[in-house]
Structures are given as C-alpha cells and as structure tokens.
Amino acid sequence: MGHLLNEPISAEHDPSGRLTAYEWRGARYAVDEVLKTYGAAPETRIYRVRITGENGPAVAELGRDADRWRLRHVFSA
C-alpha cells in the first residue's frame, strides 16, 4: 500500500535533463531508475521511479506540471 502525499519537491536533473534526485522535507532522494512515465503532454507527466534515501529503497510517483514537481505517492520497495 502506498502513502498519498501530494507535496511539493525540488527536482534535480543532469545536464541532459534526466531526473537524478529530488529533495523533500529536508532529505535528498537519489533516483536510481525511471520505471514508467505517463501523461498527455511532456510538461505534465507522472514519473514512477525507484529511489534510494536515508530509509533505504522505495518506489515513488512524482508529478510534473511545467517546472513544478510534486511527490504524489511513496510505495515500499
């Protein structure tokens, strides 16, 4: 079961634009792999990603709306 959060995050990208990490509630989470993306337009997509943080691995769902990012869900890995 996942936790619905829908909270703003600060996303980090490499020079090519690939999502590499995000910061949420003062902690940084590395994006290990993008598992799936979906949505109608590139600027409004949902990303399901495998992450590693201080509590270990998990799967997160991140929402992008232009340059604003939100952490939507977190699932146990």
N, C-alpha and C positions, 0 to 999 in steps of 0.2 A: 504494500500500500504506500502511496506517495503522500507527501505533505504539500498542500496548496499554499503558496506563499504570495505570489504576485507582488514582489517588492523590487524597487529599482536597484540596479547593479552598475558597476563601472566595468565595461568590457575592454580587454586588451587584444591587440592584433599585431601580427608580424608585418614587415614591410609589404608583403604581397596581399595583405588584407585578411589573412586566415585568422580565425578566432583562436587565441592561445591561452587566455586566462580571464578571470573576472574577479572583482572584489565585491564582497557582500558582508555587511555588518562588521567591517574592520578586518576580515580574514580574506586571504587570497586563495583561489582555487585554480589549479592548472587544468586546462582542457587537454586530455590525453587523446581523444578521438571524437570526431563528429559522427554519430551513429545514423542520424536521419535529419533531413530538413524538409519542411513542407510549408506551404502558404501560397497565396495567389501571386504575390509580387516579390522581387528580390529585397525590396526595402521593408517589407512586412512579413518576415518569415519566423518560423518556430524552429529552433535547433534542439535536438535531443543529443546530449553529449555525455561521454564518460569523463569523470573528473577525479582529481586527487586533491584532497585538502588535509587539514590537520587531523580530522577524524577518519582518514582513510579514503578508499574509493567509494564512489556513488555514481548515479546517473541523474543528470539534471535536465530540465527543459527550460530553455531560455527563449524569450520572445523579443524580437527586434521590430521597432517601429521607427523607421528612418534612422536617426542617430541615438535614439533612446532604447535602452535594454532593460528587461525585467527578468527576474528569476521567477518562473511560474511554478515549477514543481521540483521536488527532490525525492528520488527513489533510492532505497537501499540497494547496494550492488551485490 
